[in-house]
């Protein structure tokens, strides 16, 4: 993990379609309930978009 201020420029230069999700209330590894729920929702939404594109 790197600080957001270092990761953001790298992310911005990636040429692919992407989406950044900042997990609120989560630590380094999102095992806290609030962060975990947000991560699960973001992953499921991503998978639905991929499935819709097939």
C-alpha positions, -999 to +999 in steps of 0.1 A: +000+000+000+012+035-008-002+068+003-030+081-019-009+112-030+016+088-045-009+063-060-032+088-076-007+101-103+001+065-112-036+056-114-043+087-135-018+076-161-032+041-166-047+041-201-075+016-194-110+022-182-110+022-145-128+033-114-113+042-080-132+033-049-121+048-016-133+026+013-145+047+042-139+034+077-114+008+065-079+001+075-049-012+055-068-045+048-106-039+048-117-064+075-137-037+093-174-042+086-180-008+069-150-011+046-156-048+038-192-040+028-181-012+005-154-034-011-179-063-017-204-039-033-177-023-055-164-057-067-200-070-074-208-038-093-176-043-114-184-079-122-220-069-132-206-043-156-181-068-171-209-094-175-231-068-192-204-061-217-201-098-228 
